[in-house]
Amino acid sequence: MTASNGGENWSGVQTIAWTATDPDRGDLLAFNLQYSPDDGRSWIPVTNQVAGRSYDVDTARLPGANAARIRVIATDGYHTDSDDSDKAFTVVGKPPRPFIRRPQPADLLYAGQVLSFAGEAEDLEDGTLPDPSLRWSIGAQIVGTGRDVQVQLGEGPYEVVLTATDSAGNDATESMQFTVQPPLGGRVEAALQRDGQVRLWWPARQTAVLESATEVTGPYQATAAEGEIEGDDMVVRVSPKAARTFYRLLLVP
């Protein structure tokens, strides 16, 4: 080994260089290169069957390390020999690589639905990052942590950002733009009962979410209520908590 042979601080593209001889005339030598991020305890293949005496490696492919070494393995097709870096060197650490699987720009998303965000992150040093290392945000608001989170949003355009943080404190982000469509509306009918409850009903064939608000413009929140089938209708009975309550029905596509 002539480079890197110890003490260097690697980043960007670096050249690995070596010399080699074979006493058998006419033997062609080929070289395999390996990288160790832990001072020789384990080795990762870099490349195989190099014919020359040097190789340029992009350190973006290599895990960061404070005690790295390179090994060059020479072979003439029958015999092999190897040499390692005389001393350890450092390789700059790498940020994680987050990836958003959901949502996607073409997804049909509707206001009032429970929306599912899904993603993950890989790190050269840490491997697959655990749930606490992933956080989702829309604007300045964090909306959840982990590989999968669920949110409810009003209609409009959005940009969600997935931020991944590795064990060294390095951050990286992935963003995705999407649009939430106006809610799919279903007709709900109401009638005040003698006991003060309100009877609500709609066609039972419609799968829907019932929401309520104290103002017609909202904000609306899901209303918990037990329902039963009466003929062709789904019927629920609710006890409004405000003097004036508005209800809306969101169809689930």
GROMACS elastic network, one bead per residue, 0.5 to 0.9 nm:
[ bonds ]
;  ai    aj funct       b0    kb
    1     4     6  0.70779   500
    1     5     6  0.61995   500
    1    16     6  0.80795   500
    1    17     6  0.62584   500
    1    19     6  0.66401   500
    1    20     6  0.89271   500
    1    70     6  0.83744   500
    1    71     6  0.79654   500
    1    72     6  0.72151   500
    1    83     6  0.63231   500
    1    84     6  0.65820   500
    1    85     6  0.61797   500
    1    86     6  0.79891   500
    2     5     6  0.57802   500
    2    16     6  0.77114   500
    2    17     6  0.54166   500
    2    19     6  0.72244   500
    2    85     6  0.81324   500
    3     6     6  0.78745   500
    3    15     6  0.70492   500
    3    16     6  0.51819   500
    3    18     6  0.67382   500
    3    54     6  0.88893   500
    3    70     6  0.88413   500
    3    85     6  0.78074   500
    4     7     6  0.81922   500
    4     8     6  0.69895   500
    4    14     6  0.85623   500
    4    15     6  0.75928   500
    4    16     6  0.58170   500
    4    17     6  0.70883   500
    4    18     6  0.89215   500
    4    69     6  0.79703   500
    4    70     6  0.71085   500
    4    85     6  0.64843   500
    4    86     6  0.88075   500
    4    87     6  0.89460   500
    4    88     6  0.89877   500
    4    89     6  0.78582   500
    5     8     6  0.78753   500
    5    16     6  0.89756   500
    5    69     6  0.78892   500
    5    70     6  0.78851   500
    5    84     6  0.78185   500
    5    86     6  0.53421   500
    5    87     6  0.60659   500
    5    88     6  0.75511   500
    5    89     6  0.78564   500
    6    68     6  0.85476   500
    6    69     6  0.75540   500
    6    85     6  0.59680   500
    6    86     6  0.58887   500
    6    90     6  0.86356   500
    7    87     6  0.65241   500
    7    88     6  0.61069   500
    7    90     6  0.72985   500
    8    88     6  0.81151   500
    8    90     6  0.62863   500
    8    91     6  0.83670   500
    9    89     6  0.60936   500
    9    91     6  0.58118   500
    9    92     6  0.73229   500
   10    13     6  0.81451   500
   10    14     6  0.69049   500
   10    59     6  0.71474   500
   10    89     6  0.76769   500
   10    90     6  0.60377   500
   10    92     6  0.62579   500
   11    14     6  0.72111   500
   11    58     6  0.80783   500
   11    59     6  0.57945   500
   11    60     6  0.76651   500
   11    90     6  0.89406   500
   11    91     6  0.62722   500
   11    92     6  0.57868   500
   11    93     6  0.89360   500
   12    57     6  0.84832   500
   12    58     6  0.59228   500
   12    59     6  0.55070   500
   12    60     6  0.67624   500
   12    92     6  0.89820   500
   13    56     6  0.64596   500
   13    57     6  0.55683   500
   13    59     6  0.58833   500
   13    60     6  0.81426   500
   14    55     6  0.83400   500
   14    56     6  0.55688   500
   14    57     6  0.54718   500
   14    58     6  0.64742   500
   14    59     6  0.70172   500
   15    54     6  0.66732   500
   15    55     6  0.56356   500
   15    57     6  0.63006   500
   15    58     6  0.89088   500
   16    33     6  0.89351   500
   16    53     6  0.84539   500
   16    54     6  0.54357   500
   16    55     6  0.52047   500
   16    56     6  0.62049   500
   16    57     6  0.73415   500
   16    70     6  0.81715   500
   17    53     6  0.58723   500
   17    55     6  0.65701   500
   17    56     6  0.87569   500
   18    53     6  0.55591   500
   18    54     6  0.63710   500
   18    72     6  0.77814   500
   19    53     6  0.62486   500
   19    54     6  0.87570   500
   20    29     6  0.83236   500
   20    53     6  0.78725   500
   20    74     6  0.77581   500
   21    24     6  0.89720   500
   21    29     6  0.83983   500
   22    25     6  0.72926   500
   22    26     6  0.88410   500
   22    27     6  0.70425   500
   22    28     6  0.85379   500
   22    29     6  0.78967   500
   22    76     6  0.80532   500
   23    27     6  0.84919   500
   24    27     6  0.59617   500
   25    28     6  0.88399   500
   27    76     6  0.60439   500
   27    77     6  0.84763   500
   28    51     6  0.82904   500
   28    75     6  0.84126   500
   28    76     6  0.58494   500
   28    77     6  0.81657   500
   29    49     6  0.88544   500
   29    50     6  0.86816   500
   29    51     6  0.67549   500
   29    52     6  0.86148   500
   29    74     6  0.64741   500
   29    75     6  0.55973   500
   29    77     6  0.76484   500
   30    48     6  0.80931   500
   30    49     6  0.51259   500
   30    50     6  0.54764   500
   30    51     6  0.50540   500
   30    52     6  0.77459   500
   30    73     6  0.82837   500
   30    74     6  0.58252   500
   30    75     6  0.55171   500
   30    76     6  0.65568   500
   30    77     6  0.80406   500
   31    47     6  0.85601   500
   31    48     6  0.63117   500
   31    49     6  0.51707   500
   31    51     6  0.65399   500
   31    52     6  0.80410   500
   31    53     6  0.82702   500
   31    72     6  0.64745   500
   31    73     6  0.54214   500
   31    75     6  0.64183   500
   32    45     6  0.79513   500
   32    46     6  0.77418   500
   32    47     6  0.59301   500
   32    49     6  0.56309   500
   32    50     6  0.64655   500
   32    71     6  0.82207   500
   32    72     6  0.58299   500
   32    73     6  0.50560   500
   32    74     6  0.66521   500
   32    75     6  0.83721   500
   33    44     6  0.87166   500
   33    45     6  0.62893   500
   33    46     6  0.53255   500
   33    47     6  0.54156   500
   33    48     6  0.62922   500
   33    49     6  0.86639   500
   33    50     6  0.83392   500
   33    55     6  0.88957   500
   33    70     6  0.71525   500
   33    71     6  0.57533   500
   33    73     6  0.63476   500
   34    43     6  0.59481   500
   34    44     6  0.53670   500
   34    46     6  0.50491   500
   34    47     6  0.72167   500
   34    48     6  0.88229   500
   34    69     6  0.85072   500
   34    70     6  0.58341   500
   34    71     6  0.51008   500
   34    72     6  0.65788   500
   34    73     6  0.81687   500
   35    40     6  0.83759   500
   35    42     6  0.83100   500
   35    43     6  0.53615   500
   35    44     6  0.50156   500
   35    45     6  0.63203   500
   35    46     6  0.63656   500
   35    62     6  0.79562   500
   35    68     6  0.72751   500
   35    69     6  0.59985   500
   35    71     6  0.63813   500
   36    39     6  0.61113   500
   36    40     6  0.53338   500
   36    41     6  0.71213   500
   36    42     6  0.56879   500
   36    44     6  0.61473   500
   36    45     6  0.89769   500
   36    65     6  0.86045   500
   36    67     6  0.81899   500
   36    68     6  0.54041   500
   36    69     6  0.51699   500
   36    70     6  0.63542   500
   36    71     6  0.80048   500
   37    40     6  0.73324   500
   37    41     6  0.82499   500
   37    42     6  0.73981   500
   37    43     6  0.75341   500
   37    44     6  0.83331   500
   37    62     6  0.83022   500
   37    63     6  0.66882   500
   37    64     6  0.69647   500
   37    65     6  0.51016   500
   37    66     6  0.75111   500
   37    67     6  0.62116   500
   37    69     6  0.68233   500
   37    90     6  0.87059   500
   37    91     6  0.83197   500
   38    41     6  0.56913   500
   38    42     6  0.65739   500
   38    43     6  0.84248   500
   38    65     6  0.69730   500
   38    66     6  0.78229   500
   38    67     6  0.56933   500
   38    68     6  0.59506   500
   38    69     6  0.79213   500
   39    42     6  0.78920   500
   39    65     6  0.88665   500
   39    66     6  0.85261   500
   39    67     6  0.50101   500
   39    68     6  0.53501   500
   39    69     6  0.60211   500
   39    87     6  0.87798   500
   39    88     6  0.64296   500
   39    89     6  0.88998   500
   40    43     6  0.67398   500
   40    67     6  0.85579   500
   40    68     6  0.75357   500
   40    69     6  0.65225   500
   40    70     6  0.85747   500
   40    71     6  0.89269   500
   40    84     6  0.86838   500
   40    88     6  0.89752   500
   43    69     6  0.89708   500
   43    70     6  0.87396   500
   43    71     6  0.84642   500
   44    62     6  0.88484   500
   45    48     6  0.78146   500
   46    57     6  0.80191   500
   46    61     6  0.88040   500
   46    62     6  0.85638   500
   47    50     6  0.74258   500
   47    55     6  0.88930   500
   50    53     6  0.77713   500
   50    54     6  0.81290   500
   50    55     6  0.76854   500
   51    54     6  0.87024   500
   52    55     6  0.77807   500
   57    60     6  0.86486   500
   57    61     6  0.80712   500
   57    62     6  0.88973   500
   58    61     6  0.59926   500
   58    62     6  0.77037   500
   59    62     6  0.50672   500
   59    63     6  0.79681   500
   59    64     6  0.85240   500
   59    91     6  0.74773   500
   59    92     6  0.81668   500
   60    63     6  0.77575   500
   60    64     6  0.88488   500
   60    92     6  0.88444   500
   60    93     6  0.89467   500
   60    94     6  0.71962   500
   61   124     6  0.80822   500
   62    65     6  0.87950   500
   62    91     6  0.78677   500
   62    92     6  0.89922   500
   62    93     6  0.87348   500
   62    94     6  0.83660   500
   62   124     6  0.71663   500
   62   125     6  0.87941   500
   63    91     6  0.74766   500
   63    92     6  0.80615   500
   63    93     6  0.65446   500
   63    94     6  0.67376   500
   63   123     6  0.84509   500
   63   125     6  0.52471   500
   63   126     6  0.89995   500
   64    68     6  0.83381   500
   64    90     6  0.74651   500
   64    94     6  0.60714   500
   64   124     6  0.75971   500
   64   125     6  0.65310   500
   65    68     6  0.56579   500
   65    89     6  0.80888   500
   65    90     6  0.55111   500
   65    91     6  0.50629   500
   65    92     6  0.67303   500
   65    93     6  0.66592   500
   65   125     6  0.83993   500
   66    88     6  0.79151   500
   66    89     6  0.66689   500
   66    91     6  0.65387   500
   66    92     6  0.81933   500
   66    93     6  0.89601   500
   67    87     6  0.85659   500
   67    89     6  0.54674   500
   67    90     6  0.56959   500
   67    91     6  0.81082   500
   68    85     6  0.87359   500
   68    87     6  0.85513   500
   68    88     6  0.51443   500
   68    89     6  0.51108   500
   68    90     6  0.57314   500
   68    91     6  0.68934   500
   69    84     6  0.67494   500
   69    85     6  0.54317   500
   69    86     6  0.82087   500
   69    87     6  0.72545   500
   69    88     6  0.53380   500
   69    89     6  0.64928   500
   69    90     6  0.85812   500
   70    83     6  0.84383   500
   70    84     6  0.56455   500
   70    85     6  0.54753   500
   70    88     6  0.86715   500
   71    82     6  0.68029   500
   71    83     6  0.56786   500
   71    85     6  0.65700   500
   72    81     6  0.84931   500
   72    82     6  0.54939   500
   72    83     6  0.55621   500
   72    84     6  0.64953   500
   72    85     6  0.88171   500
   73    80     6  0.67982   500
   73    81     6  0.57505   500
   73    83     6  0.67282   500
   73    84     6  0.88582   500
   74    79     6  0.82470   500
   74    80     6  0.54379   500
   74    81     6  0.53512   500
   74    82     6  0.59270   500
   74    83     6  0.86517   500
   75    78     6  0.66358   500
   75    79     6  0.56303   500
   75    81     6  0.66865   500
   75    82     6  0.87672   500
   76    79     6  0.58044   500
   76    80     6  0.68105   500
   77    80     6  0.77940   500
   83    86     6  0.85954   500
   84    87     6  0.84654   500
   85    88     6  0.67589   500
   85    89     6  0.86166   500
   93   124     6  0.85346   500
   93   125     6  0.77528   500
   93   168     6  0.82557   500
   93   170     6  0.84896   500
   94   123     6  0.74472   500
   94   124     6  0.67425   500
   94   125     6  0.75007   500
   94   170     6  0.75360   500
   95   123     6  0.67789   500
   95   124     6  0.80441   500
   95   125     6  0.89371   500
   95   164     6  0.86022   500
   95   165     6  0.78195   500
   95   166     6  0.70460   500
   95   168     6  0.87118   500
   95   169     6  0.85791   500
   95   170     6  0.51387   500
   95   171     6  0.60174   500
   95   172     6  0.60719   500
   96   121     6  0.64188   500
   96   122     6  0.56607   500
   96   124     6  0.71251   500
   96   125     6  0.85844   500
   96   126     6  0.85473   500
   96   127     6  0.88640   500
   96   129     6  0.83123   500
   96   164     6  0.64121   500
   96   165     6  0.68087   500
   96   166     6  0.62329   500
   96   170     6  0.71213   500
   96   171     6  0.67732   500
   96   172     6  0.59015   500
   96   173     6  0.86395   500
   97   120     6  0.84302   500
   97   121     6  0.52533   500
   97   122     6  0.52538   500
   97   123     6  0.61765   500
   97   124     6  0.87654   500
   97   164     6  0.73942   500
   97   172     6  0.64922   500
   97   173     6  0.76799   500
   97   174     6  0.81773   500
   98   119     6  0.72595   500
   98   120     6  0.56997   500
   98   122     6  0.65196   500
   98   123     6  0.86932   500
   98   134     6  0.84523   500
   98   162     6  0.69132   500
   98   163     6  0.70263   500
   98   164     6  0.60088   500
   98   172     6  0.68468   500
   98   173     6  0.62806   500
   98   174     6  0.58879   500
   99   118     6  0.88312   500
   99   119     6  0.55035   500
   99   120     6  0.55090   500
   99   121     6  0.59485   500
   99   122     6  0.85259   500
   99   162     6  0.77215   500
   99   173     6  0.84949   500
   99   174     6  0.62346   500
   99   175     6  0.86583   500
  100   103     6  0.72618   500
  100   104     6  0.82078   500
  100   117     6  0.79108   500
  100   118     6  0.61959   500
  100   120     6  0.67681   500
  100   121     6  0.87613   500
  100   161     6  0.86741   500
  100   162     6  0.70559   500
  100   174     6  0.68147   500
  100   175     6  0.74882   500
  100   176     6  0.73518   500
  101   104     6  0.71171   500
  101   117     6  0.76304   500
  101   118     6  0.54368   500
  101   119     6  0.51306   500
  101   120     6  0.80231   500
  102   107     6  0.85453   500
  102   116     6  0.69171   500
  102   117     6  0.50066   500
  102   119     6  0.67629   500
  102   176     6  0.86566   500
  103   106     6  0.84247   500
  103   107     6  0.65962   500
  103   109     6  0.88543   500
  103   115     6  0.83745   500
  103   116     6  0.72871   500
  103   117     6  0.58338   500
  103   118     6  0.72768   500
  103   160     6  0.85915   500
  103   176     6  0.72654   500
  103   177     6  0.82506   500
  103   178     6  0.70626   500
  104   107     6  0.54638   500
  104   176     6  0.68930   500
  104   177     6  0.74529   500
  104   178     6  0.65280   500
  105   108     6  0.85485   500
  105   176     6  0.72907   500
  105   177     6  0.59962   500
  105   179     6  0.72003   500
  106   178     6  0.75016   500
  106   179     6  0.86171   500
  107   178     6  0.76310   500
  107   179     6  0.82651   500
  108   179     6  0.80766   500
  108   180     6  0.74950   500
  108   181     6  0.73904   500
  109   113     6  0.74435   500
  109   115     6  0.73820   500
  109   155     6  0.88908   500
  109   178     6  0.85476   500
  109   179     6  0.70189   500
  109   181     6  0.58810   500
  109   182     6  0.87417   500
  109   183     6  0.89253   500
  110   113     6  0.57601   500
  110   114     6  0.87717   500
  110   115     6  0.84669   500
  110   153     6  0.82649   500
  110   154     6  0.80025   500
  110   155     6  0.69692   500
  110   179     6  0.85635   500
  110   180     6  0.51570   500
  110   182     6  0.58222   500
  110   183     6  0.52203   500
  110   184     6  0.70062   500
  110   252     6  0.87953   500
  110   253     6  0.89295   500
  111   114     6  0.84876   500
  111   152     6  0.71816   500
  111   153     6  0.57540   500
  111   155     6  0.51489   500
  111   156     6  0.85963   500
  111   180     6  0.59528   500
  111   181     6  0.60331   500
  111   182     6  0.55621   500
  111   184     6  0.79135   500
  111   250     6  0.84308   500
  112   115     6  0.86940   500
  112   152     6  0.59811   500
  112   153     6  0.65094   500
  112   154     6  0.66950   500
  112   155     6  0.85322   500
  112   182     6  0.87151   500
  112   183     6  0.63313   500
  112   184     6  0.87349   500
  112   209     6  0.79736   500
  112   211     6  0.84927   500
  112   220     6  0.83763   500
  112   221     6  0.83913   500
  112   222     6  0.83857   500
  112   250     6  0.67346   500
  113   151     6  0.83347   500
  113   152     6  0.60323   500
  113   153     6  0.76671   500
  113   183     6  0.81043   500
  113   209     6  0.81792   500
  113   250     6  0.79320   500
  113   251     6  0.88736   500
  113   252     6  0.73669   500
  114   150     6  0.62145   500
  114   151     6  0.56520   500
  114   152     6  0.50664   500
  114   153     6  0.80943   500
  115   149     6  0.82998   500
  115   150     6  0.54345   500
  115   151     6  0.52203   500
  115   152     6  0.59244   500
  115   153     6  0.78451   500
  116   148     6  0.68928   500
  116   149     6  0.59053   500
  116   151     6  0.66501   500
  116   152     6  0.89450   500
  117   136     6  0.83860   500
  117   147     6  0.79421   500
  117   148     6  0.55981   500
  117   149     6  0.52631   500
  117   150     6  0.61662   500
  117   151     6  0.78448   500
  117   160     6  0.89540   500
  118   146     6  0.83701   500
  118   147     6  0.54854   500
  118   149     6  0.66704   500
  118   150     6  0.88721   500
  119   134     6  0.84994   500
  119   146     6  0.81335   500
  119   147     6  0.51050   500
  119   148     6  0.66754   500
  119   162     6  0.76355   500
  120   128     6  0.77038   500
  120   129     6  0.73763   500
  120   130     6  0.85962   500
  120   131     6  0.83784   500
  120   134     6  0.74875   500
  120   146     6  0.81500   500
  120   147     6  0.55259   500
  120   148     6  0.87003   500
  120   162     6  0.87113   500
  120   164     6  0.83301   500
  121   127     6  0.84419   500
  121   128     6  0.60148   500
  121   129     6  0.56972   500
  121   130     6  0.84514   500
  121   133     6  0.87194   500
  121   134     6  0.77111   500
  121   147     6  0.86231   500
  121   163     6  0.89589   500
  121   164     6  0.64978   500
  121   165     6  0.89570   500
  122   125     6  0.88776   500
  122   126     6  0.75709   500
  122   127     6  0.54174   500
  122   129     6  0.59755   500
  122   164     6  0.88538   500
  123   126     6  0.51552   500
  123   128     6  0.62338   500
  123   129     6  0.68999   500
  123   166     6  0.70370   500
  124   127     6  0.57839   500
  124   128     6  0.87494   500
  125   166     6  0.84034   500
  125   167     6  0.85963   500
  126   129     6  0.67365   500
  126   166     6  0.69647   500
  126   167     6  0.71107   500
  129   132     6  0.82404   500
  129   133     6  0.61837   500
  129   134     6  0.76800   500
  129   164     6  0.78622   500
  129   165     6  0.81149   500
  129   166     6  0.70158   500
  129   167     6  0.88956   500
  130   133     6  0.56548   500
  130   134     6  0.73620   500
  130   146     6  0.74545   500
  130   147     6  0.81149   500
  131   134     6  0.55652   500
  131   135     6  0.82829   500
  131   145     6  0.66226   500
  131   147     6  0.56814   500
  131   148     6  0.85212   500
  132   135     6  0.74331   500
  132   145     6  0.62232   500
  132   146     6  0.57487   500
  132   147     6  0.88095   500
  132   165     6  0.89128   500
  133   145     6  0.76782   500
  133   146     6  0.71116   500
  133   163     6  0.80934   500
  133   164     6  0.56262   500
  133   165     6  0.52496   500
  133   166     6  0.67609   500
  133   167     6  0.85785   500
  134   144     6  0.85875   500
  134   145     6  0.54491   500
  134   146     6  0.50644   500
  134   147     6  0.67520   500
  134   162     6  0.68030   500
  134   163     6  0.57857   500
  134   165     6  0.67867   500
  135   142     6  0.70232   500
  135   143     6  0.77845   500
  135   144     6  0.58697   500
  135   146     6  0.62302   500
  135   147     6  0.84540   500
  135   161     6  0.82089   500
  135   162     6  0.58106   500
  135   163     6  0.53921   500
  135   164     6  0.67436   500
  135   165     6  0.87626   500
  136   141     6  0.85468   500
  136   142     6  0.56965   500
  136   143     6  0.56291   500
  136   144     6  0.53019   500
  136   145     6  0.59305   500
  136   146     6  0.80266   500
  136   149     6  0.80884   500
  136   160     6  0.68495   500
  136   161     6  0.56922   500
  136   163     6  0.64583   500
  137   140     6  0.67039   500
  137   141     6  0.53804   500
  137   143     6  0.52909   500
  137   144     6  0.72039   500
  137   145     6  0.89830   500
  137   159     6  0.85998   500
  137   160     6  0.57799   500
  137   161     6  0.52978   500
  137   162     6  0.66926   500
  137   163     6  0.80733   500
  138   141     6  0.54440   500
  138   142     6  0.64851   500
  138   143     6  0.69348   500
  138   158     6  0.72355   500
  138   159     6  0.61342   500
  138   161     6  0.63816   500
  139   142     6  0.80584   500
  139   158     6  0.85546   500
  139   159     6  0.74463   500
  139   160     6  0.75769   500
  139   161     6  0.81972   500
  142   145     6  0.81138   500
  143   149     6  0.79310   500
  143   150     6  0.84021   500
  143   151     6  0.71585   500
  144   148     6  0.84088   500
  144   149     6  0.57701   500
  144   150     6  0.77078   500
  144   151     6  0.82621   500
  145   148     6  0.75789   500
  145   149     6  0.66829   500
  146   149     6  0.66334   500
  153   156     6  0.85107   500
  153   180     6  0.73481   500
  154   180     6  0.68720   500
  154   181     6  0.82468   500
  154   182     6  0.77768   500
  154   183     6  0.84437   500
  155   179     6  0.73542   500
  155   181     6  0.52114   500
  155   182     6  0.52403   500
  155   183     6  0.74948   500
  156   178     6  0.86945   500
  156   179     6  0.56492   500
  156   180     6  0.52058   500
  156   181     6  0.66451   500
  156   182     6  0.79467   500
  157   177     6  0.74263   500
  157   178     6  0.59673   500
  157   180     6  0.62625   500
  157   181     6  0.86680   500
  158   176     6  0.83514   500
  158   177     6  0.57314   500
  158   178     6  0.54960   500
  158   179     6  0.59484   500
  158   180     6  0.76652   500
  159   175     6  0.66292   500
  159   176     6  0.55339   500
  159   178     6  0.63265   500
  159   179     6  0.85804   500
  160   174     6  0.84705   500
  160   175     6  0.55988   500
  160   176     6  0.54517   500
  160   177     6  0.64536   500
  160   178     6  0.80731   500
  161   173     6  0.65473   500
  161   174     6  0.57368   500
  161   176     6  0.65735   500
  161   177     6  0.88924   500
  162   172     6  0.83656   500
  162   173     6  0.55136   500
  162   174     6  0.52550   500
  162   175     6  0.61765   500
  162   176     6  0.85499   500
  163   171     6  0.67000   500
  163   172     6  0.57392   500
  163   174     6  0.66569   500
  163   175     6  0.86754   500
  164   170     6  0.81266   500
  164   171     6  0.56064   500
  164   172     6  0.54650   500
  164   173     6  0.63138   500
  164   174     6  0.86042   500
  165   168     6  0.79288   500
  165   169     6  0.57764   500
  165   170     6  0.54891   500
  165   172     6  0.67596   500
  166   169     6  0.53790   500
  166   170     6  0.54927   500
  166   171     6  0.67968   500
  166   172     6  0.89007   500
  167   170     6  0.74318   500
  180   183     6  0.86463   500
  181   184     6  0.84837   500
  182   185     6  0.86631   500
  183   249     6  0.89675   500
  183   250     6  0.61802   500
  183   251     6  0.76496   500
  184   249     6  0.82348   500
  184   250     6  0.54608   500
  184   251     6  0.51713   500
  184   252     6  0.74155   500
  184   253     6  0.79525   500
  185   248     6  0.75494   500
  185   249     6  0.59595   500
  185   250     6  0.51002   500
  185   251     6  0.58873   500
  186   202     6  0.78641   500
  186   203     6  0.88977   500
  186   206     6  0.78997   500
  186   208     6  0.77112   500
  186   248     6  0.75547   500
  186   249     6  0.51373   500
  186   250     6  0.59182   500
  186   251     6  0.58566   500
  187   201     6  0.87550   500
  187   202     6  0.64127   500
  187   203     6  0.83256   500
  187   248     6  0.78277   500
  187   249     6  0.66769   500
  187   250     6  0.89999   500
  188   200     6  0.65907   500
  188   201     6  0.57761   500
  188   202     6  0.50482   500
  188   203     6  0.84230   500
  188   210     6  0.89631   500
  188   247     6  0.78281   500
  188   248     6  0.68724   500
  188   249     6  0.63454   500
  189   199     6  0.81318   500
  189   200     6  0.55680   500
  189   201     6  0.54368   500
  189   202     6  0.64351   500
  190   198     6  0.65213   500
  190   199     6  0.54889   500
  190   201     6  0.66495   500
  191   197     6  0.86496   500
  191   198     6  0.56453   500
  191   199     6  0.51627   500
  191   200     6  0.66914   500
  192   195     6  0.83882   500
  192   196     6  0.65537   500
  192   197     6  0.61643   500
  192   199     6  0.62568   500
  192   200     6  0.89533   500
  193   196     6  0.54370   500
  193   197     6  0.53057   500
  193   198     6  0.57103   500
  193   199     6  0.67083   500
  194   197     6  0.72931   500
  195   198     6  0.87193   500
  196   239     6  0.69866   500
  196   240     6  0.86205   500
  197   237     6  0.62641   500
  197   238     6  0.55602   500
  197   240     6  0.72819   500
  198   236     6  0.82999   500
  198   237     6  0.55192   500
  198   238     6  0.53449   500
  198   239     6  0.62695   500
  198   240     6  0.74870   500
  199   235     6  0.69699   500
  199   236     6  0.59896   500
  199   238     6  0.67014   500
  200   234     6  0.82474   500
  200   235     6  0.56773   500
  200   236     6  0.53209   500
  200   237     6  0.60825   500
  200   238     6  0.77183   500
  201   204     6  0.84252   500
  201   233     6  0.61013   500
  201   234     6  0.53991   500
  201   236     6  0.63733   500
  201   237     6  0.86870   500
  202   205     6  0.87002   500
  202   206     6  0.77361   500
  202   232     6  0.84597   500
  202   233     6  0.53697   500
  202   234     6  0.55100   500
  202   235     6  0.69087   500
  202   249     6  0.87069   500
  203   206     6  0.58147   500
  203   207     6  0.89288   500
  203   232     6  0.59737   500
  203   234     6  0.59808   500
  203   235     6  0.89021   500
  204   207     6  0.73607   500
  204   229     6  0.69126   500
  204   230     6  0.85485   500
  204   231     6  0.85284   500
  204   232     6  0.57007   500
  204   235     6  0.83231   500
  205   232     6  0.77077   500
  205   233     6  0.78971   500
  205   234     6  0.83026   500
  206   234     6  0.87112   500
  206   251     6  0.66531   500
  206   252     6  0.78683   500
  207   250     6  0.84687   500
  207   251     6  0.58996   500
  207   252     6  0.55400   500
  207   253     6  0.78640   500
  208   249     6  0.62426   500
  208   250     6  0.52227   500
  208   252     6  0.51428   500
  208   253     6  0.86170   500
  209   222     6  0.69816   500
  209   223     6  0.81268   500
  209   248     6  0.83837   500
  209   249     6  0.57087   500
  209   250     6  0.50277   500
  209   251     6  0.64829   500
  209   252     6  0.71259   500
  210   221     6  0.83996   500
  210   222     6  0.59097   500
  210   223     6  0.57192   500
  210   224     6  0.78974   500
  210   225     6  0.84648   500
  210   247     6  0.70864   500
  210   248     6  0.60429   500
  210   250     6  0.64498   500
  210   251     6  0.89533   500
  211   220     6  0.57613   500
  211   221     6  0.51166   500
  211   223     6  0.50223   500
  211   224     6  0.85198   500
  211   246     6  0.83615   500
  211   247     6  0.56646   500
  211   248     6  0.53618   500
  211   249     6  0.62709   500
  211   250     6  0.76734   500
  212   215     6  0.88231   500
  212   216     6  0.89695   500
  212   218     6  0.79871   500
  212   219     6  0.82651   500
  212   220     6  0.51805   500
  212   221     6  0.56003   500
  212   222     6  0.65270   500
  212   223     6  0.61527   500
  212   240     6  0.89820   500
  212   245     6  0.66602   500
  212   246     6  0.54378   500
  212   248     6  0.63023   500
  212   249     6  0.88210   500
  213   216     6  0.67491   500
  213   217     6  0.80115   500
  213   218     6  0.53683   500
  213   219     6  0.60237   500
  213   221     6  0.66278   500
  213   244     6  0.86733   500
  213   245     6  0.57949   500
  213   246     6  0.52585   500
  213   247     6  0.65933   500
  213   248     6  0.86122   500
  214   217     6  0.86201   500
  214   218     6  0.69345   500
  214   219     6  0.80762   500
  214   220     6  0.82064   500
  214   242     6  0.67716   500
  214   243     6  0.82836   500
  214   244     6  0.59504   500
  214   246     6  0.59975   500
  214   247     6  0.88947   500
  215   218     6  0.52035   500
  215   219     6  0.74202   500
  215   220     6  0.84962   500
  215   244     6  0.78681   500
  215   245     6  0.71073   500
  215   246     6  0.65945   500
  216   219     6  0.83192   500
  216   220     6  0.86729   500
  216   245     6  0.82267   500
  216   246     6  0.59226   500
  216   247     6  0.83316   500
  217   220     6  0.80766   500
  218   221     6  0.83324   500
  218   246     6  0.85417   500
  220   223     6  0.89826   500
  220   246     6  0.86783   500
  220   247     6  0.82476   500
  220   248     6  0.82031   500
  223   238     6  0.86856   500
  223   247     6  0.88808   500
  224   238     6  0.85939   500
  225   236     6  0.63156   500
  225   237     6  0.70005   500
  225   238     6  0.65618   500
  226   235     6  0.85154   500
  226   236     6  0.59725   500
  226   237     6  0.74959   500
  226   238     6  0.87089   500
  227   234     6  0.63734   500
  227   235     6  0.53249   500
  227   237     6  0.74693   500
  228   233     6  0.83465   500
  228   234     6  0.57458   500
  228   235     6  0.53929   500
  228   236     6  0.66313   500
  229   232     6  0.70563   500
  229   233     6  0.57645   500
  229   235     6  0.61515   500
  229   236     6  0.89921   500
  230   233     6  0.53010   500
  230   234     6  0.62976   500
  230   235     6  0.66544   500
  231   234     6  0.81981   500
  240   243     6  0.73097   500
  240   244     6  0.78543   500
  240   245     6  0.63705   500
  241   244     6  0.84679   500
  241   245     6  0.77988   500
  242   245     6  0.60159   500
